Amino acid sequence: LPADLLRLSRSPAPKPGTGIVHLGLGAFFRAHGALYIAQAMAASGGDWGIAGVSLKRPDQRDRLAPQGFAYTALELHPECRTARTVEVLTDVLVAPEDPEAVVALMADAGVKIVTLTVTEKGYCHQPATGRLDRAHPDILADLADPDRPVSAIGFLVAALARRRAAGIPPFTVLTCDNLPDNGHLVKGVVLELAGLVEPALAEWIAAEARFPSTMVDRIVPATTPEDLDRVAEIIGRRDESPVLHEPFRQWVVEDDFVGNARPDLATAGVELVADVAPYELMKLRCLNGTHSALAYLGYLAGHETIADTIADPAFSRFADRVWTDEIVPGLTPPPGTDLAAYTTALKARYANPAIRHRTWQIAMDGSQKLPQRILSQLAEGFAAGRPMSGLILAVAAWMTYVGGTDLFGKPIDVRDPLGPRLRAALDGAPDSATKVAALLAFREIFPASLAGNETFRTSLVEAHAGLGRHGARHMAEVSHA
Ligand code: CS2
């Protein structure tokens, strides 16, 4: 099918000024927030160009700079595709090369919003409590040299300090990561770090800055080298950094910005609401919860992608039952939302064969994801007397996965900040009971009340042993028997 090329900027008009700095320039933000912002600017104008910041590596800047920071967003429907050229990035900075340049840019009066996609672990918090991890190496580095920060939180604090000193109002901090109550969470860690640097700074931030919560949704698999060839074939030229995404998108934003300064997001389809919580919980549990469950189980069953996993009848039925019996009964639907229709649509999104979202990719950083995606609802489900066998099986699959060897004896490339510690805890353990006990002892992941729940522990041991004996497919099939 012919590609439809759409230019989102007002080009060849001059580039817009930079009104937004984005920390953590991965594929997700370029396929989600950046597209909404480009569309809002195309419709309503404003200087909302985005300067991206890579917090670790230079590769993204090195790929985007030679193309003037423009890139292709390829939308993949099951039967057709649409390519768009996105020209909303004004620059890309690499923080470790020149942290001062990043702080100076964020402190510029023209910058009104700092958006973030730094993944769960980028908030340097303890997943079980949501508080700042004061022993985190990046936070220790931020405290040792606050003007040359390392973490995203350190950059926010340093730039806010500089704005305060210069008499410039703070920016709005707009987090776009999959964490519950994400605005509140980022505000908490920023205030805690600022308080350690200078208590008066924390007071000023608490009074003047804004941290709206958001729910973000679009499935955006990591771009592969094969994708680059595919995009080149479609658009007829080489793009070194395209993003590939599904058609669906949703962005729900709490409408609370410093001085009301923001792009005209509503024109682009962003839902501006007073309370994001019901949207966030729906999405985190229905989507991210089953995504993680299908990632661990699917991986252990030998499936490479979510589309492959959901095409397997055993996992298709498993997902249906987890939604119907375990997740949806614990949710309050957002205004005007039918949760049964929501999960049916979700299943079709998972099944999109054009989206190759690897189970291995979603399985990353499980220690940072499980608490809000699965564990919080387990505790609630037990309290309400709901059977939670599917989600328990998902936790058992994660426990198997982080052991580093799959059910066929092949090594797993486990990526997780706690990976080595999890592995070490499992290595000496002779059987499922000891392995489960060793992992339940991780207080950063399992709150004491959940870890101490006998029903939970015995069901986990059974599920863990069952995975070893019968495999993931069989266990998914019998999990709701
Ligand atoms: C996924 C998410 O990688 C993951 O953990 O569950 O990135 C997911 O694709 C997005 O949240 C969808 O909006």
Boltz pocket constraint, residues with backbone or C-beta under 6 A from the ligand:
constraints:
  - pocket:
      binder: B
      contacts: [[A, 178], [A, 216], [A, 217], [A, 218], [A, 219], [A, 220], [A, 287], [A, 288], [A, 291], [A, 292], [A, 361], [A, 362], [A, 363], [A, 364], [A, 369]]
      max_distance: 6.0
